Amino acid sequence: MDKVLRVGIIGAGGIAKAVHIPNYLKQSNKVKIVAITDVVKANAESAAKEFHIDQVFTDYQEMLDAAELDAVSVCTPNKFHAGATIAALQAGCHVICEKPPAMTVKEAQKMAETAKQYGKILTYGLSFRHTPEVGALKRFVDANELGEIYAARVHAIRRRGIPGWGVFTNKELQGGGPLIDIGVHMLDTALYLMGYPEPDTVFGVTYQKLGNKPGVGLAGSWDWENFSIEDMARGMVTFKNGASIILESAFAANTEKHDEMSVSLMGENGGADVFPLKMYQEKHHTLIDTTPSFLPVKDNYELQMERFVDCCLNEYQPISTAEQGVILQKIINGLYESADKGESIKLFAE
Ligand SMILES: NC(=O)c1ccc[n+]([C@@H]2O[C@H](COP(=O)([O-])OP(=O)(O)OC[C@H]3O[C@@H](n4cnc5c(N)ncnc54)[C@H](O)[C@@H]3O)[C@@H](O)[C@H]2O)c1
């Protein structure tokens, strides 16, 4: 029989139960979930019962020591990503850690270094990379259809979408608000399609205008009295190759659309909007727009988890790497630092 990947889950909350566990279970010929851990015992126990997982722990180190695992999903709040990931890598496991990589650049670097040192795969739950739109556009980009991409616009903006569950409005546990939570997805998508260039300078501004008072909550009612994050972040990133990204991310803002997740790319040979996919070019003295008439229908989370399992079993590198996670973290933390200091920040290569 082919090898079966023995998986453990760290953090038995929303994303573990909606994405990681069900998508491992769909691959039951290749994967067995053998253990789950959560600091809240009831969370681990109820997930174990619902998904028929044999071993339950409240401490991830105990699970890593006892359960003989090949791979781990890290699904905790952001503050615990680095500790759990590093411990799992040191225990000889491949890891998929939820986004964002970590809370600080130092943590993301240590995670990447540990993966390298132990020769294990470390990838992140940057799920938009696995959408059909991004998959298709990457093929056009690789075929030079857009030429050198020198400018991008990134939006992750909700009109009234402050999460009313979890710890998403707690800066101490999450490291920030919409920028680190949803902006990270669109920023990563743009960076991936631009070839993950080396960042040079960032300039960021954050606002707290709507989240710290009661109001309409389209994503549940949030704890406005303890709202410790920004409700909007805006910024600009420049890269050593001369490219630049302009970014806006909000959990709440007075805009028309209720939820906008978009990336626009502008290159020398063409441009593109990614969601939905549309490309813009000048050919034969004509301005043309191109839209796909067919894209494969595949859930991006399902593909993300399939790809992770295949990488672990066949030991090839994931499309989202630990080193890219460091660059992503540098930009996010640089934008926050810039907003705090009120000045642009130079991000030097380490
Ligand atoms: N890729 C996506 O689209 C997506 C969507 C939602 C959440 N996420 C990410 O997933 C992570 C978790 O989010 P969620 O919505 O599942 O949160 P959640 O609050 O629903 O679940 C987190 C769980 O982790 C547990 N936990 C906390 N500290 C722990 C520790 N040290 N060890 C073990 N368990 C611990 C909590 O008790 C809780 O059960 C976050 O990093 C978030 O950014 C990603």
The ligand as a Gaussian input file, in Angstrom:
#p B3LYP/6-31G(d) Opt

LIG

0 1
 N       -7.118000      31.121000       4.762000
 C       -8.260000      31.672000       5.136000
 O       -9.075000      32.035000       4.304000
 C       -8.542000      31.825000       6.605000
 C       -9.852000      32.031000       7.051000
 C      -10.079000      32.128000       8.425000
 C       -9.019000      32.063000       9.326000
 N       -7.746000      31.897000       8.859000
 C       -6.597000      31.860000       9.797000
 O       -6.726000      30.700000      10.625000
 C       -6.242000      30.972000      11.938000
 C       -7.327000      30.573000      12.933000
 O       -8.516000      31.255000      12.631000
 P       -9.937000      30.650000      13.027000
 O      -10.941000      31.436000      12.294000
 O       -9.939000      29.179000      12.892000
 O       -9.958000      31.050000      14.577000
 P      -10.805000      30.375000      15.739000
 O      -10.767000      31.353000      16.854000
 O      -12.117000      29.895000      15.221000
 O       -9.955000      29.060000      16.135000
 C       -8.680000      29.093000      16.719000
 C       -8.557000      27.913000      17.662000
 O       -7.201000      27.832000      18.118000
 C       -7.219000      27.498000      19.496000
 N       -5.946000      27.853000      20.093000
 C       -5.535000      29.063000      20.565000
 N       -4.269000      28.983000      20.988000
 C       -3.851000      27.700000      20.799000
 C       -2.638000      27.003000      21.033000
 N       -1.575000      27.639000      21.542000
 N       -2.579000      25.693000      20.737000
 C       -3.656000      25.043000      20.212000
 N       -4.834000      25.667000      19.967000
 C       -4.926000      26.976000      20.223000
 C       -8.428000      28.253000      20.036000
 O       -8.861000      27.738000      21.289000
 C       -9.435000      28.046000      18.915000
 O      -10.196000      26.864000      19.109000
 C       -5.854000      32.442000      11.952000
 O       -4.472000      32.563000      11.807000
 C       -6.561000      33.045000      10.745000
 O       -5.851000      34.121000      10.166000
 C       -7.504000      31.755000       7.529000

